Structure formats: structure tokens, C-alpha cells
Amino acid sequence: SELVANIISHGPLGGIIIRGSTTVTVRGNTICHNDGANIAVLDNSDPICDGNVLTNGAGRGLVVMDKARGTYRFNMIRNSELAGVYVGRNSCPELIANCISDGKAAGILLEDDATGIFTHNIVCANLNEGVAVHGRARPTMECNVV
């Protein structure tokens, strides 16, 4: 299934929640002003998220947890109240060429045995760390600008 070219905003629980081993393509959406994560990927899901704008969220911009994976390319994640990208609980995403900026916490936060591949991302102007790695997280990070 696909979610393409939508405006998704003001959700009390978040913008898009992908769970239950789902494979979906999320492309070209503006996801903003949500109370939870703008995109949350859970429970072994493995989406493709390309060219989305995730902005002005009261929570995290992108959450990947509970053994989720996914490929996230060319997204703009900005102005999050919490971490721009949070990866936890044995998840392993691939983030390529995203811009993660202007958040009020860490740009990227990894914890709880998270792994993942992060290449060619720009992480800048976040209030706390550009990248924070905690709790046995083991990311592979190459060619990023932080």
C-alpha cells in the first residue's frame, strides 16, 4: 500500500503509525503539528519513506522501535520537541540523505540495542546532541554531516 502526497496534521496520537509487520511506501507527504510522533514505525514493520516533510511535532519526528526496520531517504525532519529521529528496542533502520534539524533535543537518539545504517545525512542546529548513542546501541554511521 502507499501513502503519497498527503497533508497529515494535528493528530492527537501522532501523524502516521505503521505497525504489525506492515510494508508500506510513504512518499511526498507533509506531516506536521501532531501531538505524538509524526511517523512511528513499530512491531517488525519495514516501510519505505521517501521525500516527506516531518515538521513541528510535539513529540519525535520519526520513531523506529520494537524490531522495526525500514528505509528512510530524502526526508526533512525539523522542529521536533523531542529527538528528531528516535531508534530503540532492537530496531535496525537505514537512513540515507535526510536532513534532521532545528529540534529541541537530540537530532538522532539511539538506545536499547538499536542498530541501523546512517549515511549521507545532515544533522544540524538541534538544541542537544547531534547524535546520542545509549544503552548498547550499535549504529553504523558513515559520511554524515553533524
N, C-alpha and C positions, 0 to 999 in steps of 0.2 A: 504494500500500500504506500501511498505518497501523501505528504502534506506540502503543497507547493504554493508560494506567493500569497500567503495569508497574513493578516494582521491579527495577532493574538495578544490581548491585553486585559489588564485589570482582573485576572483570575485570583480568587481568594486562596486557592491551594497551589497556584503556580500556573505556568503557561501551558507546556506540553509535558505529559508524563508518559513515558514509554516503559512498559513492564511486562513480565510474563513471557520471556524468551521471544520477544517480538523483533522482527526485522522490518524496518520501515525507512523510507527516504524522506528527510525533512530538508527542503531546499527553498531558498529565496524568501523566507518568511521574516517578518518583523515581529519580535516577541518582546513585549515591554510592559512595564508598570504592573508586574504580577507580585503577589504577596509571598509566594514561595519561590522555588527555582524557576527561572524562565524555561529551561529544559531539564527534566530529571529522567535519567536512564537507569533502570533498576532490573533486578531479577534475571540475569543472564541475557538481557536484550542486546542486540547487535545492530544498531541503526547506522545509516549514513546521513550525516548532517553537513550540508554544503551551503555556503553563501548566505547564512542567516545573520540577522542583526538581533542580538540579545542585549537589551539596554534598560537601565533604570529599574532594576528589580529590587524589591525589598529584601530578598534572600540572596542566594547564589545565582550566578549567571547560568552555569552548566554544572550539573551534578551527575557523576557516573559512579554507581556503587552497587553492592550486592552481586558481585561477579559479572557485572555488565562489561561490555566491550564497546565497539563502535569506531567509526572513522569520522573525524570532525575536521573539515577543511574549509579554509577561506571564510571563517565566521568572524564577526566583530562582536566582542563581548566587552561591554563597558558600563560603567556607573553602577556596579553591583554594591549593595550594602554589606554583603559578606564576600567570601572569596569569589573571584571571577569564575574560576574553574575549581571544583572540588572532586577529587578522586579518592574513594575509600572502599573498604571491605572487599578485598581481593579482586578488584576490578582492573581491567587492562585495556584502556582506550588508546587510539592513535590520533594525536592532534598534529595537524600539518598546516602551516601557513595561516594561523589565526592571529588576530590582534586582540590582546587582552589588556584593557587599560582603564584608568581613572576610577578604580574601585576603592572602597573604603576599608578594605582588608587586604589579604594576600592576593596576588594575581593568580597563582596556581598553588593549591594546597593538596598535598598527597599524604595519606595516612592509612593505618590499618591494613598492612600487607598489600597496598596498591602497587601496581607496576604500570607499564604503559610506555609508549614511544612518543616523544615530543620533538618535532623537528621544524625548523624554519618559522617558529612563532615569534611574534613581537610582544613582549610583556613590559609595559611601561606605565609610569605615573600612578601606580597603586599606592595607597596610604601605608601599607605594611610591606612585607617581603614581596619581592618579585616572584620567587618560588620558595615554598616552605615544604620540607620533607620530614615527616614524623612517623613514629610507630611502625618501624620495619618496612616502610615503603621503599621500593627499589625501581625508580623510573630510569629510563634511558633518554637522555636529553642531548641533542646534537644540533648545532647550527642555529640556536635561538639567540635573539637579542633581548637581554633582560636588563 
